[in-house]
């Protein structure tokens, strides 16, 4: 599998783990951001094939960043990744336009499964 991925998460260690998992899975990480505002800016700049987006972040939440990305690019592929396993948050993200939702902590296999599924569907 291949594709260009943007990682948006405020935790540097989580970004590193995602980067390594994606790279080992054959994906190209084209950018990383530590907050939603920078993530939206990088989406506009890089036009990635897929975004991995944390929910709880400073500056702009992942939900608000998702809204802005979908408003700009309605067919954007975004997978939300968060420690929040709240049904309401998951449903809201999916209704806005997220393609999938991965709960932290995640295994490499679970993350790649979600990314592969969304990339194949697109």
Secondary structure, 3 states (H helix, E strand, C coil): CCCEEEEECCCHHHHHHHHHHHHHCCCEEEEEECCHHHHHHHHHHHCCCEEEEECCCCCCCHHHHHHHHHHHCCCCCEEEEECCCCHHHHHHHHHHCCCEEEECCCCHHHHHHHHHHHHHHC
